[in-house]
Amino acid sequence: MIRPVPDASNQFYLDHINLLRQSYERLTGKTFGPSGLTGVALAQAVYEAPYVVVSHGIEPDPIFNYANLTAQKLFEFPWVEFCQLPSRQSAEVPNQMERQKLLDIVSRQGFIENYQGIRIAKGGRRFWIKNVTVWNLYDGEGIYRGQGAIYSDWENIIEKL
C-alpha cells in the first residue's frame, strides 16, 4: 500500500506521530517533538523538523512507514519511495549485520541511546549517523508496532582518493 505524503488532508499522520511520541516518552522519560505543541500542529512540526524521525513496521523484512522531510533529504528518497524501502537497505550490506544487532538490543531493552552507524543515501553517498535514539513502538493496548529512530547529528564520509 502506498501511503500518501503527509499533509493537512491526512493530518500529517497524527495517529502515527502520537504512537511515536507516546512510546518514546514512556520508554525514555523524555519529551518528543517541539514543546507546547499537540495534535496536527505537533504532527506537522515533526514532519518539517530539522532533525530525522523515521520508523518501520513489523513486516518480516521491516519497511519504513514514516520519514520526515529531513530524513527524505538526507537519504535522498522522496516519501513514496522511502515508505516502500526495507529499513535494512538504509545501511550497506557489510553494515547490515551491525544494524540488526542494534535492533535486536532495542527489541529486548525497549530503547537505546547514543547509537552511531554508517548509512547510505540513494545516490551512494555514505554518512555517519550519531547520537541516535531507537525505540520500540507499542500502541495503547501494548501491541508491538515497530521501531522508531530520532537524531539530529550526521556527517558525510569523505572518501579519500
N, C-alpha and C positions, 0 to 999 in steps of 0.2 A: 504494500500500500504506500503510495506516495503522499506524504504529508505536505499540505500547503505551507508556504512561507509564513512565519509568524507575522501577524499584523492585527489591526483593530478588529477585523471581522472574525478572527478566531481567538480574540482576547490575548494575543501573544502567548498562547498555550499556558494560560493562568493555572489550570489544574496541574500541569506538569511542573511548573515553577513552584507551586505550593508543595508538591511531592519532594522536589529537590530541597527546598527551604526547610520543611518540617523534618525531613530525615537528617539533614546537615545539622540543624540546631539541636535535635535530640541526641545525636551521636557525639558531636564535638563540644556542645555547650556554647558555641559561638553563633553570632548572627549571620545571616545570609542576605546579600543584596544591600542596596542603599538603605540606610536607616530612615525611618519615618514614612516609608512608602508601603502601601499594601495594594492588594487587588491588581487590576490591569496596569496601573501605574508602575507597580513593582515588576510585573512581568515584562513590560516594555523596557524598563530601565535595565533589567538583566540582559535582555536581548541586545540592547545597544551599549552595554557596559564596555569599558576599556580593558577588561580582563577576560580570560577564557572561561566559559562554562560549557561543558559537554556532558552528555550522558549516553549510555547504551542500555538496551533492553536485556531480556532473559533468553534470547534465542540460543540454540546450541553454539553457534558462532555469532556472538552478540553484535548487533547492528546499532550504529549511532542512531538515536532518536531525538537528539537535541544538540544544536551547536549555535551559540550566539554569533553575532556578526564578527566579533574579534576572532573567534575560532575559525570561522569561514575564511577570513582574510589570511590568518596565519597558515592554515593548511591548504589554502588555495582551492577550496571546493565551495561551490555555491550550495545553498541549503538542500536543494533536491538531490544532488549527488552525495553530499555529506550524510544525509539521512537514509542512504542506501548502502553505505560503506561499512563493512565489518570493522569493528573498532580495532582489531589486531592489525589492520592494514595501515594504521597511523604510525606504526613502527616498522622499520626494515626487518626483513626475515631474521638476520642474526640477533636483533634486539627483541624479537617477539617472545622468546622464552623468558627473558628477564622481565618483560612486561607482564607475562602470565603469572610469574611468581608474585609480583606485586598484587595483582588482582586476587590471587588465592589468599594472600595475607589479609587483604581487605575483607574478603568473604568471611574469614574466621574472626577477625578483630572488630569489624564494623567500619573502621576507617583507618587511614594512615595519613600522616602529615609529613611535610618536608621531603617528599619523593622527588627524585630527578631522573631524567632519562632522555635518550635521543629519540626524536621523532622525525618524520619526513613529510614534506608537503607534496602535493600532486605533481608539481613540476620537478621534483627531485631535490629541492633544497632541504638540507638537513639542519636541525636546530635542537638545542638543549631546552627542555622544559625544567623549571626549577621551583622549589618550594610549593609543590603541588599537594593539594589535599584531595584524596579519593575516598569516597564513602558509599556505603550500601544504601539503596533506596527501598524503603518499606512504606506501604500505604497505611492508612488509618486502621486497617484490620490486621496489620502485621504481615501482610503478604509481600514477599520479596519481588521487587520490580526492576532491578538492575543496579547500576552503579553510576555515580556522577563524579566529576572532577572540576576543580576550580584552581586557577593560578593566574598570576599577573607577571611572572618572570620567565622570559625566554631569551635565548641568544643564538643567533645564526652561527653555524660552524663554518669557519673559513677553511676551505681546502687548500693545502699547500701544493704548489706545482713542483 
